[in-house]
Amino acid sequence: MTAVVALVCGVLGVPGGLLANLLVDRIPEKQPLRPLPALAAVAGSARQRLTVLVTVALFAGAGLRFGADWVVPAYLVFFLCLVSISVIDAQRQIIPNRIVYPTIFASLPLLALAALAEGEWDRFGHAVMGASLAWLALFVIHMISPSGMGFGDVRLAFVLGLFLGWISLGHVVTGLFLGVLLISAVGIVLAVLRLRSLQEHIAFGPFLAAGSTLAVFAGEAIIRWWRG
């Protein structure tokens, strides 16, 4: 059954990836999503095709990770958000509210429905708690160093904490830590290669997304390894 769910999710990743490309192209410019463009306009470039492939992989991965669980639709929304925001932030160093807020408004009912269907209201409580803690942690960092971390990252942290908290509060800490670790490692490598100084700003959103994705799929193994 899990393989079937993963296959269906992977197929849904194709229109999901095309939608991600549409969001990337239009949201930063504050353009309406309609009328829908021709297929070549959202899947013509190498970057757009890569976006679709990554979305397909993440959607299929969600199916494998959670199987026939009511929470799968929520995680498809989550990964669509992460892909879109990662590309936009990498290109423009912004995290649009027009993606973050709709993701939150869609995710909360979907997670509540999953909690109701699976009888796991404790998970929903952990999700809300994880979202609050992640938001608060990055808000404190933002207040200390506004130039180092924008408020868009703080808003994104709420989304990350919501979905990582659904799994466990330990996954929230793991995902944020991995995001910080990844951006630190990349920054040091770029500085050593003299491609960028340590003072230059690097978009944090893609690294938060990557760290959270790693936490979703490998967080349990990482936590067990960390505990010894």
N, C-alpha and C positions, 0 to 999 in steps of 0.2 A: 504493500500500500504506500509506503514511504517513497518508493521509486516512482510510482504513478503521480503522487503529489509533486515530486521534484520535476517530473517531466512537464506537467501542466504549468507549474510555476515558471519553468524555463521558457515555455512557449509564450506565456504572458509577458516575459521579459522583453520580447521583441517590440510590442507596442509600448511597453514601459520605457524602453530605451529611446524610442522615437519621441515619446512625450517628454523625456528628460532633455532631449536636444531642442525641442520646441521651447521648453522653459528656459534653457540656457540662452537661446537666441532672442527671446522676447521679453522675459521678465526684467532683466537689467535695464532695458530701454523703455520699460513701462508701457509696452505695447499689449493690446488685447491678444488673447490666445486664438481668437477666431478672426477671420476665416482660417481654416486649417490649410497648411501649405502642401505643395506637391511632395511626394515621397523623396524625390531627389534633393529637396531643400533641407531635409532633416536627416538624411543618411548619405549625403554625397561626398563629404570630406572624410579623410582618414580619422580625424578626431571624432566625428559623429559616428562612424562605424565602430570605433573602439568603445565609445560610450554605450552603444547598443550591446556589444559583446560583454562588457563589464556588467551591465544591468541584467542580461540573461544569466550570467554566472552567479550573480548575487541572488537573483530570484530562485534559481534552481537550488542554490545553497540553502536558502531559507526553507525550501521544501524538504531537503535532506535533514536539516538541523531540527525541524519541529514536526515533520511528518504530518499526519492527519489531525492537526490541532487547530482549534478555532483561532489561534493567535496568528496564523500564517498571513492572512490578509493585512493585518496591522504591520507586520514586518516587511511586506512588499511595499507598503507606503513608506516605511522607514528607509528602505534601501533606495527607493526612487528619490527621496529627499536627499540622501547622502550623495548620490551620484550627481544630481543637479547642482547642489551647493558646492561640491568639490570642484567641479569644472568652472563654475562662475567665480568662486573665490580665487582659484588659481589664475584665472584670466584677468580679473578686475579688482581683486582684493576687497570684495563686498559679499555679505551674506544677506540676501534680500528677505525682508519681512514677508513678502508676498509668497514665499515658499515656506518659511518657518512657521508662520501662524496657521495657515491652512493645514500643514502637517500635524500640528498640535490638535487643532479642532477635529481633524479626522481620526487621529490616533486614539484619543481618549475614549470616544464611544466604541471604537473597535476593540480596544483592550478591555473595556468594561463588558462588552458582549462576550469576549473570550472568557473572562473571569466568570460570568454568569453561566455560560455553556459548560465550562469545565469544572465549575464549583471551586475556583481558585481565587477567591477574593483577597487572600493574603498576598498573592502575586500582584494584584492591582494596587494594593496598599504599598507594597515595596516599590512598585513602579513610580507612583506619585512621590514617595519619599526619596527615591533615587533622583528623580527629576529636580526636586527641590534642593537636595544636597549638591548636585552637580552645578545647578544654576548659582547657588550661593558661593561655592568654591571659586568658580570663575569670575563671579561678580567681585569678590574680594581682590582677586588678582587684577581685575580691570581697574578697580579703585586705586590700587597701589601703583599700577603702571598702565594708564590709559593708552599710551602710545604703543605699548607692546602687545596689548590685547584689546581688540575692539568690542563694542557691546553686541555686535552680531554673533561673536563667538559665545558670549554669555547666553544669548537666546538659544543658540544651537545646543548648548550644554543641557538645556532643559529637555530637548528632544532626545539627546543621547542618554541622559540619566533615566528617562522614562522607559526606554526599551532595554537598557542594560539592567535597570532595577527590576524589571519584570523577571529576569533570570535570577539575579541575586544582587544584593548591595555590594558584594565583593566584586562583581563584574563592573559596577560603576567606577570603583576605584581603579580597577585594572585597565578599563578602557581609557580613562583620562590619563593615567600614568603612561600608557603606551603611546598616546598621542603626543604628550610632552617629550617622551623619550625619542620618538621618531623625528620630531621637528628639531630637537637638539642635535641629534646625530647628523641629520642632513645639513643643518646650519654649520656645524663644525667641518664637515667634509667640503662644503662649498668654500668656506673660509680658507681651509688648507690648500685647496686647488686655486685659490685667489679668484674665484668666480663671483664671490659676494662677500662683503665684510660682515662681521658678527653684529654690527650696528644696523644693517639694512633689514627692513621688515620683510618677513616671509609670511605668506598667507597661512594661518593656523587651521582654518576649516578643513582642508583636505587631510591633514594629519590627525585631527580629532576624529574625522570620519574613518580613516584607516585604522586608528587605534581601537575605535569602538567596534568596527567590523571584525578585527582580530579577536576582540573580547567575546563577541557573539559566538564565533565559531571555535575558538580555542581557549576561551577564558577559563574553563574548568581545569584544563590541563596546566595552564600557566599558574593558576592559583595553587594547585596541588604541588607543582614544582617549587613555587615560592615558599610554601609552608614546610617544604623539606623532605 
